[in-house]
């Protein structure tokens, strides 16, 4: 099961901060298929990149099963990406 709780991600461009993800929460059960849909610029790719730990999050929690992904080393994350 994948659980995302209160995920926040922003980008700084010069003096301006763009809040892309504002408290996103979702759960995907084992065997469930989901689609991420929305208009261009709504944060779909940012969400998926955060979930896969390719880009860091500002705050929130991403759990895969009973593992918090933010606490894993790069080697451990690579194994998770390959197997799960």
Phi and psi restraints in degrees (range 20) as a CNS / XPLOR table:
assign (resid 1 and name C) (resid 2 and name N)
       (resid 2 and name CA) (resid 2 and name C) 1.0 -104.5 20.0 2
assign (resid 2 and name N) (resid 2 and name CA)
       (resid 2 and name C) (resid 3 and name N) 1.0 127.8 20.0 2
assign (resid 2 and name C) (resid 3 and name N)
       (resid 3 and name CA) (resid 3 and name C) 1.0 -127.0 20.0 2
assign (resid 3 and name N) (resid 3 and name CA)
       (resid 3 and name C) (resid 4 and name N) 1.0 126.3 20.0 2
assign (resid 3 and name C) (resid 4 and name N)
       (resid 4 and name CA) (resid 4 and name C) 1.0 -117.9 20.0 2
assign (resid 4 and name N) (resid 4 and name CA)
       (resid 4 and name C) (resid 5 and name N) 1.0 125.8 20.0 2
assign (resid 4 and name C) (resid 5 and name N)
       (resid 5 and name CA) (resid 5 and name C) 1.0 -124.4 20.0 2
assign (resid 5 and name N) (resid 5 and name CA)
       (resid 5 and name C) (resid 6 and name N) 1.0 121.8 20.0 2
assign (resid 5 and name C) (resid 6 and name N)
       (resid 6 and name CA) (resid 6 and name C) 1.0 50.6 20.0 2
assign (resid 6 and name N) (resid 6 and name CA)
       (resid 6 and name C) (resid 7 and name N) 1.0 49.3 20.0 2
assign (resid 6 and name C) (resid 7 and name N)
       (resid 7 and name CA) (resid 7 and name C) 1.0 -77.0 20.0 2
assign (resid 7 and name N) (resid 7 and name CA)
       (resid 7 and name C) (resid 8 and name N) 1.0 128.4 20.0 2
assign (resid 7 and name C) (resid 8 and name N)
       (resid 8 and name CA) (resid 8 and name C) 1.0 -125.8 20.0 2
assign (resid 8 and name N) (resid 8 and name CA)
       (resid 8 and name C) (resid 9 and name N) 1.0 137.6 20.0 2
assign (resid 8 and name C) (resid 9 and name N)
       (resid 9 and name CA) (resid 9 and name C) 1.0 -147.9 20.0 2
assign (resid 9 and name N) (resid 9 and name CA)
       (resid 9 and name C) (resid 10 and name N) 1.0 132.1 20.0 2
assign (resid 9 and name C) (resid 10 and name N)
       (resid 10 and name CA) (resid 10 and name C) 1.0 -135.3 20.0 2
assign (resid 10 and name N) (resid 10 and name CA)
       (resid 10 and name C) (resid 11 and name N) 1.0 161.2 20.0 2
assign (resid 10 and name C) (resid 11 and name N)
       (resid 11 and name CA) (resid 11 and name C) 1.0 -124.7 20.0 2
assign (resid 11 and name N) (resid 11 and name CA)
       (resid 11 and name C) (resid 12 and name N) 1.0 141.7 20.0 2
assign (resid 11 and name C) (resid 12 and name N)
       (resid 12 and name CA) (resid 12 and name C) 1.0 -103.8 20.0 2
assign (resid 12 and name N) (resid 12 and name CA)
       (resid 12 and name C) (resid 13 and name N) 1.0 124.1 20.0 2
assign (resid 12 and name C) (resid 13 and name N)
       (resid 13 and name CA) (resid 13 and name C) 1.0 -125.5 20.0 2
assign (resid 13 and name N) (resid 13 and name CA)
       (resid 13 and name C) (resid 14 and name N) 1.0 105.2 20.0 2
assign (resid 13 and name C) (resid 14 and name N)
       (resid 14 and name CA) (resid 14 and name C) 1.0 63.7 20.0 2
assign (resid 14 and name N) (resid 14 and name CA)
       (resid 14 and name C) (resid 15 and name N) 1.0 -126.3 20.0 2
assign (resid 14 and name C) (resid 15 and name N)
       (resid 15 and name CA) (resid 15 and name C) 1.0 -93.6 20.0 2
assign (resid 15 and name N) (resid 15 and name CA)
       (resid 15 and name C) (resid 16 and name N) 1.0 -0.1 20.0 2
assign (resid 15 and name C) (resid 16 and name N)
       (resid 16 and name CA) (resid 16 and name C) 1.0 -101.0 20.0 2
assign (resid 16 and name N) (resid 16 and name CA)
       (resid 16 and name C) (resid 17 and name N) 1.0 133.2 20.0 2
assign (resid 16 and name C) (resid 17 and name N)
       (resid 17 and name CA) (resid 17 and name C) 1.0 -105.4 20.0 2
assign (resid 17 and name N) (resid 17 and name CA)
       (resid 17 and name C) (resid 18 and name N) 1.0 127.2 20.0 2
assign (resid 17 and name C) (resid 18 and name N)
       (resid 18 and name CA) (resid 18 and name C) 1.0 -107.1 20.0 2
assign (resid 18 and name N) (resid 18 and name CA)
       (resid 18 and name C) (resid 19 and name N) 1.0 113.6 20.0 2
assign (resid 18 and name C) (resid 19 and name N)
       (resid 19 and name CA) (resid 19 and name C) 1.0 -84.2 20.0 2
assign (resid 19 and name N) (resid 19 and name CA)
       (resid 19 and name C) (resid 20 and name N) 1.0 108.0 20.0 2
assign (resid 19 and name C) (resid 20 and name N)
       (resid 20 and name CA) (resid 20 and name C) 1.0 -89.9 20.0 2
assign (resid 20 and name N) (resid 20 and name CA)
       (resid 20 and name C) (resid 21 and name N) 1.0 -48.1 20.0 2
assign (resid 20 and name C) (resid 21 and name N)
       (resid 21 and name CA) (resid 21 and name C) 1.0 -112.5 20.0 2
assign (resid 21 and name N) (resid 21 and name CA)
       (resid 21 and name C) (resid 22 and name N) 1.0 125.9 20.0 2
assign (resid 21 and name C) (resid 22 and name N)
       (resid 22 and name CA) (resid 22 and name C) 1.0 -122.9 20.0 2
assign (resid 22 and name N) (resid 22 and name CA)
       (resid 22 and name C) (resid 23 and name N) 1.0 78.6 20.0 2
assign (resid 22 and name C) (resid 23 and name N)
       (resid 23 and name CA) (resid 23 and name C) 1.0 77.3 20.0 2
assign (resid 23 and name N) (resid 23 and name CA)
       (resid 23 and name C) (resid 24 and name N) 1.0 40.5 20.0 2
assign (resid 23 and name C) (resid 24 and name N)
       (resid 24 and name CA) (resid 24 and name C) 1.0 -73.2 20.0 2
assign (resid 24 and name N) (resid 24 and name CA)
       (resid 24 and name C) (resid 25 and name N) 1.0 132.0 20.0 2
assign (resid 24 and name C) (resid 25 and name N)
       (resid 25 and name CA) (resid 25 and name C) 1.0 -134.1 20.0 2
assign (resid 25 and name N) (resid 25 and name CA)
       (resid 25 and name C) (resid 26 and name N) 1.0 138.9 20.0 2
assign (resid 25 and name C) (resid 26 and name N)
       (resid 26 and name CA) (resid 26 and name C) 1.0 -161.8 20.0 2
assign (resid 26 and name N) (resid 26 and name CA)
       (resid 26 and name C) (resid 27 and name N) 1.0 159.8 20.0 2
assign (resid 26 and name C) (resid 27 and name N)
       (resid 27 and name CA) (resid 27 and name C) 1.0 -133.3 20.0 2
assign (resid 27 and name N) (resid 27 and name CA)
       (resid 27 and name C) (resid 28 and name N) 1.0 133.1 20.0 2
assign (resid 27 and name C) (resid 28 and name N)
       (resid 28 and name CA) (resid 28 and name C) 1.0 -120.4 20.0 2
assign (resid 28 and name N) (resid 28 and name CA)
       (resid 28 and name C) (resid 29 and name N) 1.0 115.7 20.0 2
assign (resid 28 and name C) (resid 29 and name N)
       (resid 29 and name CA) (resid 29 and name C) 1.0 -76.0 20.0 2
assign (resid 29 and name N) (resid 29 and name CA)
       (resid 29 and name C) (resid 30 and name N) 1.0 155.7 20.0 2
assign (resid 29 and name C) (resid 30 and name N)
       (resid 30 and name CA) (resid 30 and name C) 1.0 -57.1 20.0 2
assign (resid 30 and name N) (resid 30 and name CA)
       (resid 30 and name C) (resid 31 and name N) 1.0 131.1 20.0 2
assign (resid 30 and name C) (resid 31 and name N)
       (resid 31 and name CA) (resid 31 and name C) 1.0 85.0 20.0 2
assign (resid 31 and name N) (resid 31 and name CA)
       (resid 31 and name C) (resid 32 and name N) 1.0 -7.3 20.0 2
assign (resid 31 and name C) (resid 32 and name N)
       (resid 32 and name CA) (resid 32 and name C) 1.0 -85.1 20.0 2
assign (resid 32 and name N) (resid 32 and name CA)
       (resid 32 and name C) (resid 33 and name N) 1.0 143.3 20.0 2
assign (resid 32 and name C) (resid 33 and name N)
       (resid 33 and name CA) (resid 33 and name C) 1.0 -109.0 20.0 2
assign (resid 33 and name N) (resid 33 and name CA)
       (resid 33 and name C) (resid 34 and name N) 1.0 136.8 20.0 2
assign (resid 33 and name C) (resid 34 and name N)
       (resid 34 and name CA) (resid 34 and name C) 1.0 -132.0 20.0 2
assign (resid 34 and name N) (resid 34 and name CA)
       (resid 34 and name C) (resid 35 and name N) 1.0 158.5 20.0 2
assign (resid 34 and name C) (resid 35 and name N)
       (resid 35 and name CA) (resid 35 and name C) 1.0 -122.2 20.0 2
assign (resid 35 and name N) (resid 35 and name CA)
       (resid 35 and name C) (resid 36 and name N) 1.0 141.9 20.0 2
assign (resid 35 and name C) (resid 36 and name N)
       (resid 36 and name CA) (resid 36 and name C) 1.0 -106.4 20.0 2
assign (resid 36 and name N) (resid 36 and name CA)
       (resid 36 and name C) (resid 37 and name N) 1.0 115.4 20.0 2
assign (resid 36 and name C) (resid 37 and name N)
       (resid 37 and name CA) (resid 37 and name C) 1.0 -128.6 20.0 2
assign (resid 37 and name N) (resid 37 and name CA)
       (resid 37 and name C) (resid 38 and name N) 1.0 150.9 20.0 2
assign (resid 37 and name C) (resid 38 and name N)
       (resid 38 and name CA) (resid 38 and name C) 1.0 164.8 20.0 2
assign (resid 38 and name N) (resid 38 and name CA)
       (resid 38 and name C) (resid 39 and name N) 1.0 169.5 20.0 2
assign (resid 38 and name C) (resid 39 and name N)
       (resid 39 and name CA) (resid 39 and name C) 1.0 -69.5 20.0 2
assign (resid 39 and name N) (resid 39 and name CA)
       (resid 39 and name C) (resid 40 and name N) 1.0 163.3 20.0 2
assign (resid 39 and name C) (resid 40 and name N)
       (resid 40 and name CA) (resid 40 and name C) 1.0 -55.3 20.0 2
assign (resid 40 and name N) (resid 40 and name CA)
       (resid 40 and name C) (resid 41 and name N) 1.0 133.8 20.0 2
assign (resid 40 and name C) (resid 41 and name N)
       (resid 41 and name CA) (resid 41 and name C) 1.0 85.4 20.0 2
assign (resid 41 and name N) (resid 41 and name CA)
       (resid 41 and name C) (resid 42 and name N) 1.0 6.9 20.0 2
assign (resid 41 and name C) (resid 42 and name N)
       (resid 42 and name CA) (resid 42 and name C) 1.0 -87.2 20.0 2
assign (resid 42 and name N) (resid 42 and name CA)
       (resid 42 and name C) (resid 43 and name N) 1.0 -5.4 20.0 2
assign (resid 42 and name C) (resid 43 and name N)
       (resid 43 and name CA) (resid 43 and name C) 1.0 105.2 20.0 2
assign (resid 43 and name N) (resid 43 and name CA)
       (resid 43 and name C) (resid 44 and name N) 1.0 11.9 20.0 2
assign (resid 43 and name C) (resid 44 and name N)
       (resid 44 and name CA) (resid 44 and name C) 1.0 -59.9 20.0 2
assign (resid 44 and name N) (resid 44 and name CA)
       (resid 44 and name C) (resid 45 and name N) 1.0 -51.6 20.0 2
assign (resid 44 and name C) (resid 45 and name N)
       (resid 45 and name CA) (resid 45 and name C) 1.0 -67.1 20.0 2
assign (resid 45 and name N) (resid 45 and name CA)
       (resid 45 and name C) (resid 46 and name N) 1.0 -39.6 20.0 2
assign (resid 45 and name C) (resid 46 and name N)
       (resid 46 and name CA) (resid 46 and name C) 1.0 -60.2 20.0 2
assign (resid 46 and name N) (resid 46 and name CA)
       (resid 46 and name C) (resid 47 and name N) 1.0 -43.9 20.0 2
assign (resid 46 and name C) (resid 47 and name N)
       (resid 47 and name CA) (resid 47 and name C) 1.0 -58.8 20.0 2
assign (resid 47 and name N) (resid 47 and name CA)
       (resid 47 and name C) (resid 48 and name N) 1.0 -49.2 20.0 2
assign (resid 47 and name C) (resid 48 and name N)
       (resid 48 and name CA) (resid 48 and name C) 1.0 -65.7 20.0 2
assign (resid 48 and name N) (resid 48 and name CA)
       (resid 48 and name C) (resid 49 and name N) 1.0 -37.8 20.0 2
assign (resid 48 and name C) (resid 49 and name N)
       (resid 49 and name CA) (resid 49 and name C) 1.0 -67.5 20.0 2
assign (resid 49 and name N) (resid 49 and name CA)
       (resid 49 and name C) (resid 50 and name N) 1.0 -34.7 20.0 2
assign (resid 49 and name C) (resid 50 and name N)
       (resid 50 and name CA) (resid 50 and name C) 1.0 -68.5 20.0 2
assign (resid 50 and name N) (resid 50 and name CA)
       (resid 50 and name C) (resid 51 and name N) 1.0 -45.2 20.0 2
assign (resid 50 and name C) (resid 51 and name N)
       (resid 51 and name CA) (resid 51 and name C) 1.0 -60.2 20.0 2
assign (resid 51 and name N) (resid 51 and name CA)
       (resid 51 and name C) (resid 52 and name N) 1.0 -38.4 20.0 2
assign (resid 51 and name C) (resid 52 and name N)
       (resid 52 and name CA) (resid 52 and name C) 1.0 -84.5 20.0 2
assign (resid 52 and name N) (resid 52 and name CA)
       (resid 52 and name C) (resid 53 and name N) 1.0 0.7 20.0 2
assign (resid 52 and name C) (resid 53 and name N)
       (resid 53 and name CA) (resid 53 and name C) 1.0 65.0 20.0 2
assign (resid 53 and name N) (resid 53 and name CA)
       (resid 53 and name C) (resid 54 and name N) 1.0 27.0 20.0 2
assign (resid 53 and name C) (resid 54 and name N)
       (resid 54 and name CA) (resid 54 and name C) 1.0 -80.5 20.0 2
assign (resid 54 and name N) (resid 54 and name CA)
       (resid 54 and name C) (resid 55 and name N) 1.0 -26.1 20.0 2
assign (resid 54 and name C) (resid 55 and name N)
       (resid 55 and name CA) (resid 55 and name C) 1.0 -129.1 20.0 2
assign (resid 55 and name N) (resid 55 and name CA)
       (resid 55 and name C) (resid 56 and name N) 1.0 146.0 20.0 2
assign (resid 55 and name C) (resid 56 and name N)
       (resid 56 and name CA) (resid 56 and name C) 1.0 -75.0 20.0 2
assign (resid 56 and name N) (resid 56 and name CA)
       (resid 56 and name C) (resid 57 and name N) 1.0 151.3 20.0 2
assign (resid 56 and name C) (resid 57 and name N)
       (resid 57 and name CA) (resid 57 and name C) 1.0 -95.3 20.0 2
assign (resid 57 and name N) (resid 57 and name CA)
       (resid 57 and name C) (resid 58 and name N) 1.0 157.7 20.0 2
assign (resid 57 and name C) (resid 58 and name N)
       (resid 58 and name CA) (resid 58 and name C) 1.0 -80.1 20.0 2
assign (resid 58 and name N) (resid 58 and name CA)
       (resid 58 and name C) (resid 59 and name N) 1.0 -43.0 20.0 2
assign (resid 58 and name C) (resid 59 and name N)
       (resid 59 and name CA) (resid 59 and name C) 1.0 -162.0 20.0 2
assign (resid 59 and name N) (resid 59 and name CA)
       (resid 59 and name C) (resid 60 and name N) 1.0 166.4 20.0 2
assign (resid 59 and name C) (resid 60 and name N)
       (resid 60 and name CA) (resid 60 and name C) 1.0 115.6 20.0 2
assign (resid 60 and name N) (resid 60 and name CA)
       (resid 60 and name C) (resid 61 and name N) 1.0 -170.0 20.0 2
assign (resid 60 and name C) (resid 61 and name N)
       (resid 61 and name CA) (resid 61 and name C) 1.0 -143.0 20.0 2
assign (resid 61 and name N) (resid 61 and name CA)
       (resid 61 and name C) (resid 62 and name N) 1.0 136.4 20.0 2
assign (resid 61 and name C) (resid 62 and name N)
       (resid 62 and name CA) (resid 62 and name C) 1.0 -124.8 20.0 2
assign (resid 62 and name N) (resid 62 and name CA)
       (resid 62 and name C) (resid 63 and name N) 1.0 117.3 20.0 2
assign (resid 62 and name C) (resid 63 and name N)
       (resid 63 and name CA) (resid 63 and name C) 1.0 -117.9 20.0 2
assign (resid 63 and name N) (resid 63 and name CA)
       (resid 63 and name C) (resid 64 and name N) 1.0 134.1 20.0 2
assign (resid 63 and name C) (resid 64 and name N)
       (resid 64 and name CA) (resid 64 and name C) 1.0 -117.4 20.0 2
assign (resid 64 and name N) (resid 64 and name CA)
       (resid 64 and name C) (resid 65 and name N) 1.0 107.0 20.0 2
assign (resid 64 and name C) (resid 65 and name N)
       (resid 65 and name CA) (resid 65 and name C) 1.0 66.6 20.0 2
assign (resid 65 and name N) (resid 65 and name CA)
       (resid 65 and name C) (resid 66 and name N) 1.0 -124.0 20.0 2
assign (resid 65 and name C) (resid 66 and name N)
       (resid 66 and name CA) (resid 66 and name C) 1.0 -103.7 20.0 2
assign (resid 66 and name N) (resid 66 and name CA)
       (resid 66 and name C) (resid 67 and name N) 1.0 12.2 20.0 2
assign (resid 66 and name C) (resid 67 and name N)
       (resid 67 and name CA) (resid 67 and name C) 1.0 -103.4 20.0 2
assign (resid 67 and name N) (resid 67 and name CA)
       (resid 67 and name C) (resid 68 and name N) 1.0 129.0 20.0 2
assign (resid 67 and name C) (resid 68 and name N)
       (resid 68 and name CA) (resid 68 and name C) 1.0 -85.5 20.0 2
assign (resid 68 and name N) (resid 68 and name CA)
       (resid 68 and name C) (resid 69 and name N) 1.0 117.4 20.0 2
assign (resid 68 and name C) (resid 69 and name N)
       (resid 69 and name CA) (resid 69 and name C) 1.0 -67.2 20.0 2
assign (resid 69 and name N) (resid 69 and name CA)
       (resid 69 and name C) (resid 70 and name N) 1.0 -29.4 20.0 2
assign (resid 69 and name C) (resid 70 and name N)
       (resid 70 and name CA) (resid 70 and name C) 1.0 -63.6 20.0 2
assign (resid 70 and name N) (resid 70 and name CA)
       (resid 70 and name C) (resid 71 and name N) 1.0 -22.9 20.0 2
assign (resid 70 and name C) (resid 71 and name N)
       (resid 71 and name CA) (resid 71 and name C) 1.0 -89.4 20.0 2
assign (resid 71 and name N) (resid 71 and name CA)
       (resid 71 and name C) (resid 72 and name N) 1.0 -2.7 20.0 2
assign (resid 71 and name C) (resid 72 and name N)
       (resid 72 and name CA) (resid 72 and name C) 1.0 -87.9 20.0 2
assign (resid 72 and name N) (resid 72 and name CA)
       (resid 72 and name C) (resid 73 and name N) 1.0 148.1 20.0 2
assign (resid 72 and name C) (resid 73 and name N)
       (resid 73 and name CA) (resid 73 and name C) 1.0 -72.5 20.0 2
assign (resid 73 and name N) (resid 73 and name CA)
       (resid 73 and name C) (resid 74 and name N) 1.0 168.3 20.0 2
assign (resid 73 and name C) (resid 74 and name N)
       (resid 74 and name CA) (resid 74 and name C) 1.0 -60.6 20.0 2
assign (resid 74 and name N) (resid 74 and name CA)
       (resid 74 and name C) (resid 75 and name N) 1.0 -40.0 20.0 2
assign (resid 74 and name C) (resid 75 and name N)
       (resid 75 and name CA) (resid 75 and name C) 1.0 -64.2 20.0 2
assign (resid 75 and name N) (resid 75 and name CA)
       (resid 75 and name C) (resid 76 and name N) 1.0 -43.3 20.0 2
assign (resid 75 and name C) (resid 76 and name N)
       (resid 76 and name CA) (resid 76 and name C) 1.0 -65.6 20.0 2
assign (resid 76 and name N) (resid 76 and name CA)
       (resid 76 and name C) (resid 77 and name N) 1.0 -39.7 20.0 2
assign (resid 76 and name C) (resid 77 and name N)
       (resid 77 and name CA) (resid 77 and name C) 1.0 -63.6 20.0 2
assign (resid 77 and name N) (resid 77 and name CA)
       (resid 77 and name C) (resid 78 and name N) 1.0 -40.1 20.0 2
assign (resid 77 and name C) (resid 78 and name N)
       (resid 78 and name CA) (resid 78 and name C) 1.0 -60.5 20.0 2
assign (resid 78 and name N) (resid 78 and name CA)
       (resid 78 and name C) (resid 79 and name N) 1.0 -41.0 20.0 2
assign (resid 78 and name C) (resid 79 and name N)
       (resid 79 and name CA) (resid 79 and name C) 1.0 -65.8 20.0 2
assign (resid 79 and name N) (resid 79 and name CA)
       (resid 79 and name C) (resid 80 and name N) 1.0 -41.8 20.0 2
assign (resid 79 and name C) (resid 80 and name N)
       (resid 80 and name CA) (resid 80 and name C) 1.0 -62.0 20.0 2
assign (resid 80 and name N) (resid 80 and name CA)
       (resid 80 and name C) (resid 81 and name N) 1.0 -45.7 20.0 2
assign (resid 80 and name C) (resid 81 and name N)
       (resid 81 and name CA) (resid 81 and name C) 1.0 -60.8 20.0 2
assign (resid 81 and name N) (resid 81 and name CA)
       (resid 81 and name C) (resid 82 and name N) 1.0 -39.8 20.0 2
assign (resid 81 and name C) (resid 82 and name N)
       (resid 82 and name CA) (resid 82 and name C) 1.0 -73.0 20.0 2
assign (resid 82 and name N) (resid 82 and name CA)
       (resid 82 and name C) (resid 83 and name N) 1.0 -32.2 20.0 2
assign (resid 82 and name C) (resid 83 and name N)
       (resid 83 and name CA) (resid 83 and name C) 1.0 -104.6 20.0 2
assign (resid 83 and name N) (resid 83 and name CA)
       (resid 83 and name C) (resid 84 and name N) 1.0 -24.7 20.0 2
